[in-house]
């Protein structure tokens, strides 16, 4: 039974790991991207309103867009408020040439032949793209063109879950990609890191990269690693900003570190503090981050020495977000007066509670940054000179970036703060000084995290124009600093994740860099989903609310209904006071199944839909249909984790131990989640294959030395093998790992009870009750131990308590024995008859039941004799 519950618990949490969202944009690694279904249903465009003066408008490309000469085909999308249009006529006009097409959707994507033909015909001149309804009542057009300049270099970027608290909780779900704009491809470079890794930068020659990484619980760690076909982040390549003046015991997180263009140095904010707060009620902008203390310190890679940068090391200011001039001549950075808010220092965590930053949220306090420049002078620094001042524009100015030739500086400007500001806009100015100019490429929602291409012709940046899931955009910059309307890098989109921190890398996509290997952690793949996180923390009301919000936002999304049903059932299994609405649960699951049938009618090889169909049928106990759908999913993707999890449960319900074990071992191989091996260990234990169970558990303990299930299973195995010394070692290890966890004392208490060490059993079970309260199991076990020591009154009290929480036939049998010993024969007879009825009504009635029944019948007979 125990392994069944474990499978069910793990299975449910895993189901919630792949959500669908109204802002989803599909992208296929190594293939053509573009969210045809999403755009056709216009779900992703809800936040982009039509102008009141028009009923049809082209949403993308933007009017005036300039595409790189080597850019892959782009999507064309438009929006209309007119219903009933069945066909659209498409027209491309350039240099007197005309190309026409038709479509029955509000989406069109040229094939490669047509795209290249447009490049050839236009000769970098204007192309007019027009869409017109078949009845010619609706039309719209935009102008675009191709540049003579190519991009050439790929872009390295990060994809991250939303909201921030979710991403922070499941850091192993962060992913890093390298995207090629020429061939419409991207490849995943790094994932499954159980620790946080963030800001990154590259040397000018594309030979080295630097990245923030948390290593050995040190937030100040930074890796400088060479770019190879298979780069590896290893301990030897990791330094720590915390090592700078460690003796003064001031915390360092190493915010916004940057590698020098020549790779000889790195620079970062140290002795720092930041307002870093999750904003749970805002999915679009789910965190507030800006440094409020810190100085700039450089690190010499050759000598491994730290050096404060004179002119940027004044503790009265926060100095951060440093940027190198391309030839190491100077440093541009953001500066502001240090926060004197002592409440910030009361938070001991880098991610703090909202109460410590309340004044910034309620508008009582501003925090605005100025841009300053300082000479590098081989790390000696000099006098800091203002470049852009908040006093002059009443804005916060930050994230300065030089063009590769050193001619231009592009920076962000917002009303306040730094990272993730809705009003953040990009400005460009001559690097030698001059009036900043608002760039044409800015979209309506957040523009930030920008990077120049190595040839200096293009600037990539992030924006939330299409919704909360940040997307990447590209703009052309000419020799005079003029930029164009941007193009969307749709080929770099990752489903249900925000794409941010883009950085051009001066390499060739197909020749130089193929992966980054995590060489310093034993990773464990965590399941990423906001609902799952709330279920795991038993915050069922929030999980249910999120499910209802999903249903409200998209009534045709099966996931919302499925989630609402499963959250209700899970809550009911955990909270006996919670009353489940069975009708609602049944209705939700049937609705999910109907919607899934619709999805599969359009694409019968949709792996996610097949898997969820299997999950839904498993939920309503139609295990054969669950098996059939999951096998179809596996036929499409043999490594589909969700389908394998469902298969594991079906096999388990059918008592097919062999297939259950095989499936869970495959799941462990794919995910490295230890619970899969725990399930194998427990099945082997139940089947009496004790050494196999120990071997399975040892795999878990090698990865997680304090894993409760593995210790308990190993202890149970050694106990069954009568190797009591080794058994006790395992139970003691559990206590050492979790001295305040009641379940550990229950496990050892059961062991002592079986060994007839009743005093030790009572002590452990009492400790568990002190820690976690008195539940049915613990009261029954302690009552058993009290009865064995002839402490009838205490045994009776515990067993009455256990019976009051439900009780089983064993509980009532022991109650009957207690009452018999106290010569309360009527109560003993009543309890014995209750035990007998439970035995007969039990679905587990088997050979052991007859032995129990014999004992119960004897008490019944003895009581009847006494009562006569």
Secondary structure in CASP SS format (residue, H / E / C, confidence):
PFRMAT SS
TARGET T0000
AUTHOR 0000-0000-0000
METHOD secondary structure of the structure
MODEL  1
X C 1.00
X H 1.00
X H 1.00
X H 1.00
X H 1.00
X H 1.00
X H 1.00
X H 1.00
X H 1.00
X H 1.00
X H 1.00
X H 1.00
X H 1.00
X H 1.00
X H 1.00
X C 1.00
X C 1.00
X C 1.00
X C 1.00
X C 1.00
X C 1.00
X C 1.00
X C 1.00
X C 1.00
X C 1.00
X C 1.00
X C 1.00
X C 1.00
X C 1.00
X C 1.00
X C 1.00
X C 1.00
X C 1.00
X C 1.00
X C 1.00
X H 1.00
X H 1.00
X H 1.00
X H 1.00
X H 1.00
X C 1.00
X C 1.00
X C 1.00
X C 1.00
X C 1.00
X C 1.00
X C 1.00
X C 1.00
X C 1.00
X C 1.00
X C 1.00
X C 1.00
X C 1.00
X C 1.00
X C 1.00
X E 1.00
X E 1.00
X E 1.00
X E 1.00
X E 1.00
X C 1.00
X C 1.00
X C 1.00
X C 1.00
X E 1.00
X E 1.00
X E 1.00
X C 1.00
X C 1.00
X C 1.00
X C 1.00
X C 1.00
X C 1.00
X C 1.00
X E 1.00
X E 1.00
X E 1.00
X E 1.00
X E 1.00
X E 1.00
X C 1.00
X C 1.00
X C 1.00
X C 1.00
X C 1.00
X C 1.00
X C 1.00
X E 1.00
X E 1.00
X E 1.00
X E 1.00
X E 1.00
X E 1.00
X E 1.00
X C 1.00
X C 1.00
X E 1.00
X E 1.00
X E 1.00
X E 1.00
X E 1.00
X E 1.00
X E 1.00
X C 1.00
X C 1.00
X C 1.00
X E 1.00
X E 1.00
X E 1.00
X C 1.00
X C 1.00
X H 1.00
X H 1.00
X H 1.00
X H 1.00
X H 1.00
X H 1.00
X H 1.00
X H 1.00
X H 1.00
X H 1.00
X H 1.00
X C 1.00
X C 1.00
X C 1.00
X C 1.00
X E 1.00
X E 1.00
X E 1.00
X E 1.00
X E 1.00
X E 1.00
X E 1.00
X C 1.00
X C 1.00
X C 1.00
X C 1.00
X C 1.00
X E 1.00
X E 1.00
X E 1.00
X E 1.00
X E 1.00
X E 1.00
X E 1.00
X E 1.00
X C 1.00
X C 1.00
X C 1.00
X C 1.00
X C 1.00
X C 1.00
X C 1.00
X C 1.00
X E 1.00
X E 1.00
X E 1.00
X E 1.00
X E 1.00
X E 1.00
X C 1.00
X C 1.00
X C 1.00
X H 1.00
X H 1.00
X H 1.00
X H 1.00
X H 1.00
X H 1.00
X C 1.00
X H 1.00
X H 1.00
X H 1.00
X C 1.00
X E 1.00
X E 1.00
X E 1.00
X E 1.00
X E 1.00
X E 1.00
X C 1.00
X C 1.00
X C 1.00
X C 1.00
X E 1.00
X E 1.00
X E 1.00
X E 1.00
X E 1.00
X E 1.00
X C 1.00
X C 1.00
X C 1.00
X C 1.00
X C 1.00
X C 1.00
X E 1.00
X E 1.00
X E 1.00
X E 1.00
X E 1.00
X E 1.00
X C 1.00
X C 1.00
X C 1.00
X C 1.00
X C 1.00
X E 1.00
X E 1.00
X E 1.00
X E 1.00
X E 1.00
X E 1.00
X C 1.00
X E 1.00
X C 1.00
X C 1.00
X E 1.00
X C 1.00
X C 1.00
X E 1.00
X E 1.00
X E 1.00
X E 1.00
X E 1.00
X E 1.00
X C 1.00
X C 1.00
X C 1.00
X E 1.00
X E 1.00
X E 1.00
X E 1.00
X C 1.00
X H 1.00
X H 1.00
X H 1.00
X E 1.00
X E 1.00
X E 1.00
X H 1.00
X H 1.00
X H 1.00
X C 1.00
X C 1.00
X H 1.00
X H 1.00
X H 1.00
X C 1.00
X C 1.00
X C 1.00
X C 1.00
X C 1.00
X C 1.00
X E 1.00
X E 1.00
X E 1.00
X E 1.00
X E 1.00
X C 1.00
X C 1.00
X C 1.00
X C 1.00
X C 1.00
X E 1.00
X E 1.00
X E 1.00
X E 1.00
X E 1.00
X E 1.00
X E 1.00
X E 1.00
X E 1.00
X E 1.00
X E 1.00
X E 1.00
X E 1.00
X E 1.00
X C 1.00
X C 1.00
X C 1.00
X C 1.00
X C 1.00
X C 1.00
X C 1.00
X C 1.00
X E 1.00
X E 1.00
X E 1.00
X E 1.00
X E 1.00
X E 1.00
X E 1.00
X E 1.00
X E 1.00
X E 1.00
X E 1.00
X E 1.00
X E 1.00
X E 1.00
X C 1.00
X C 1.00
X C 1.00
X C 1.00
X E 1.00
X E 1.00
X E 1.00
X E 1.00
X C 1.00
X C 1.00
X C 1.00
X C 1.00
X C 1.00
X C 1.00
X C 1.00
X C 1.00
X E 1.00
X E 1.00
X E 1.00
X E 1.00
X E 1.00
X E 1.00
X E 1.00
X E 1.00
X C 1.00
X C 1.00
X C 1.00
X C 1.00
X C 1.00
X E 1.00
X E 1.00
X E 1.00
X E 1.00
X E 1.00
X E 1.00
X E 1.00
X E 1.00
X C 1.00
X C 1.00
X C 1.00
X C 1.00
X H 1.00
X H 1.00
X H 1.00
X H 1.00
X C 1.00
X C 1.00
X C 1.00
X C 1.00
X C 1.00
X C 1.00
X E 1.00
X C 1.00
X H 1.00
X H 1.00
X H 1.00
X H 1.00
X H 1.00
X H 1.00
X H 1.00
X H 1.00
X C 1.00
X C 1.00
X C 1.00
X C 1.00
X C 1.00
X C 1.00
X C 1.00
X C 1.00
X E 1.00
X E 1.00
X E 1.00
X E 1.00
X E 1.00
X E 1.00
X C 1.00
X H 1.00
X H 1.00
X H 1.00
X C 1.00
X C 1.00
X C 1.00
X C 1.00
X C 1.00
X E 1.00
X E 1.00
X E 1.00
X E 1.00
X C 1.00
X H 1.00
X H 1.00
X H 1.00
X H 1.00
X C 1.00
X C 1.00
X E 1.00
X E 1.00
X E 1.00
X E 1.00
X E 1.00
X E 1.00
X E 1.00
X C 1.00
X C 1.00
X C 1.00
X C 1.00
X C 1.00
X E 1.00
X E 1.00
X E 1.00
X E 1.00
X E 1.00
X E 1.00
X E 1.00
X C 1.00
X C 1.00
X C 1.00
X C 1.00
X E 1.00
X C 1.00
X C 1.00
X C 1.00
X C 1.00
X C 1.00
X E 1.00
X E 1.00
X E 1.00
X E 1.00
X E 1.00
X E 1.00
X C 1.00
X C 1.00
X C 1.00
X C 1.00
X C 1.00
X C 1.00
X E 1.00
X E 1.00
X C 1.00
X C 1.00
X C 1.00
X C 1.00
X C 1.00
X C 1.00
X C 1.00
X C 1.00
X E 1.00
X E 1.00
X E 1.00
X E 1.00
X E 1.00
X E 1.00
X C 1.00
X C 1.00
X C 1.00
X C 1.00
X C 1.00
X E 1.00
X E 1.00
X E 1.00
X E 1.00
X E 1.00
X E 1.00
X C 1.00
X C 1.00
X C 1.00
X C 1.00
X C 1.00
X C 1.00
X C 1.00
X E 1.00
X E 1.00
X E 1.00
X E 1.00
X E 1.00
X E 1.00
X E 1.00
X C 1.00
X C 1.00
X C 1.00
X C 1.00
X C 1.00
X E 1.00
X C 1.00
X E 1.00
X C 1.00
X E 1.00
X E 1.00
X C 1.00
X H 1.00
X H 1.00
X H 1.00
X C 1.00
X C 1.00
X C 1.00
X C 1.00
X C 1.00
X E 1.00
X E 1.00
X E 1.00
X E 1.00
X E 1.00
X E 1.00
X E 1.00
X C 1.00
X C 1.00
X C 1.00
X C 1.00
X C 1.00
X C 1.00
X C 1.00
X C 1.00
X C 1.00
X C 1.00
X E 1.00
X E 1.00
X E 1.00
X E 1.00
X C 1.00
X C 1.00
X C 1.00
X C 1.00
X C 1.00
X C 1.00
X C 1.00
X C 1.00
X C 1.00
X C 1.00
X C 1.00
X H 1.00
X H 1.00
X H 1.00
X H 1.00
X H 1.00
X H 1.00
X H 1.00
X C 1.00
X C 1.00
X C 1.00
X H 1.00
X H 1.00
X H 1.00
X H 1.00
X H 1.00
X H 1.00
X H 1.00
X H 1.00
X H 1.00
X H 1.00
X H 1.00
X H 1.00
X H 1.00
X H 1.00
X C 1.00
X C 1.00
X C 1.00
X C 1.00
X H 1.00
X H 1.00
X H 1.00
X H 1.00
X H 1.00
X H 1.00
X H 1.00
X H 1.00
X H 1.00
X H 1.00
X H 1.00
X H 1.00
X H 1.00
X H 1.00
X H 1.00
X H 1.00
X H 1.00
X C 1.00
X C 1.00
X C 1.00
X C 1.00
X C 1.00
X C 1.00
X C 1.00
X H 1.00
X H 1.00
X H 1.00
X H 1.00
X H 1.00
X H 1.00
X H 1.00
X H 1.00
X H 1.00
X H 1.00
X H 1.00
X H 1.00
X H 1.00
X H 1.00
X H 1.00
X H 1.00
X H 1.00
X H 1.00
X H 1.00
X H 1.00
X H 1.00
X C 1.00
X C 1.00
X C 1.00
X C 1.00
X H 1.00
X H 1.00
X H 1.00
X H 1.00
X H 1.00
X H 1.00
X H 1.00
X H 1.00
X H 1.00
X H 1.00
X H 1.00
X H 1.00
X H 1.00
X C 1.00
X C 1.00
X C 1.00
X H 1.00
X H 1.00
X H 1.00
X H 1.00
X H 1.00
X H 1.00
X H 1.00
X H 1.00
X H 1.00
X H 1.00
X H 1.00
X H 1.00
X H 1.00
X H 1.00
X C 1.00
X C 1.00
X C 1.00
X C 1.00
X H 1.00
X H 1.00
X H 1.00
X H 1.00
X H 1.00
X H 1.00
X H 1.00
X H 1.00
X H 1.00
X H 1.00
X H 1.00
X H 1.00
X H 1.00
X C 1.00
X C 1.00
X C 1.00
X H 1.00
X H 1.00
X H 1.00
X H 1.00
X H 1.00
X H 1.00
X H 1.00
X H 1.00
X H 1.00
X H 1.00
X H 1.00
X H 1.00
X H 1.00
X H 1.00
X H 1.00
X C 1.00
X C 1.00
X H 1.00
X H 1.00
X H 1.00
X H 1.00
X H 1.00
X H 1.00
X H 1.00
X H 1.00
X H 1.00
X H 1.00
X H 1.00
X H 1.00
X H 1.00
X C 1.00
X C 1.00
X C 1.00
X H 1.00
X H 1.00
X H 1.00
X H 1.00
X H 1.00
X H 1.00
X H 1.00
X H 1.00
X H 1.00
X H 1.00
X H 1.00
X H 1.00
X H 1.00
X H 1.00
X C 1.00
X C 1.00
X C 1.00
X C 1.00
X H 1.00
X H 1.00
X H 1.00
X H 1.00
X H 1.00
X H 1.00
X H 1.00
X H 1.00
X H 1.00
X H 1.00
X H 1.00
X H 1.00
X H 1.00
X C 1.00
X C 1.00
X C 1.00
X H 1.00
X H 1.00
X H 1.00
X H 1.00
X H 1.00
X H 1.00
X H 1.00
X H 1.00
X H 1.00
X H 1.00
X H 1.00
X H 1.00
X H 1.00
X H 1.00
X C 1.00
X C 1.00
X C 1.00
X C 1.00
X H 1.00
X H 1.00
X H 1.00
X H 1.00
X H 1.00
X H 1.00
X H 1.00
X H 1.00
X H 1.00
X H 1.00
X H 1.00
X H 1.00
X H 1.00
X C 1.00
X C 1.00
X C 1.00
X H 1.00
X H 1.00
X H 1.00
X H 1.00
X H 1.00
X H 1.00
X H 1.00
X H 1.00
X H 1.00
X H 1.00
X H 1.00
X H 1.00
X H 1.00
X H 1.00
X H 1.00
X C 1.00
X C 1.00
X C 1.00
X H 1.00
X H 1.00
X H 1.00
X H 1.00
X H 1.00
X H 1.00
X H 1.00
X H 1.00
X H 1.00
X H 1.00
X H 1.00
X H 1.00
X H 1.00
X C 1.00
X C 1.00
X C 1.00
X H 1.00
X H 1.00
X H 1.00
X H 1.00
X H 1.00
X H 1.00
X H 1.00
X H 1.00
X H 1.00
X H 1.00
X H 1.00
X H 1.00
X H 1.00
X C 1.00
X C 1.00
X C 1.00
X C 1.00
X H 1.00
X H 1.00
X H 1.00
X H 1.00
X H 1.00
X H 1.00
X H 1.00
X H 1.00
X H 1.00
X H 1.00
X H 1.00
X H 1.00
X H 1.00
X C 1.00
X C 1.00
X C 1.00
X H 1.00
X H 1.00
X H 1.00
X H 1.00
X H 1.00
X H 1.00
X H 1.00
X H 1.00
X H 1.00
X H 1.00
X H 1.00
X H 1.00
X H 1.00
X H 1.00
X H 1.00
X H 1.00
X H 1.00
X C 1.00
X C 1.00
X C 1.00
X C 1.00
X C 1.00
X H 1.00
X H 1.00
X H 1.00
X H 1.00
X H 1.00
X H 1.00
X H 1.00
X H 1.00
X H 1.00
X H 1.00
X H 1.00
X H 1.00
X H 1.00
X H 1.00
X H 1.00
X H 1.00
X H 1.00
X H 1.00
X H 1.00
X H 1.00
X H 1.00
X C 1.00
END
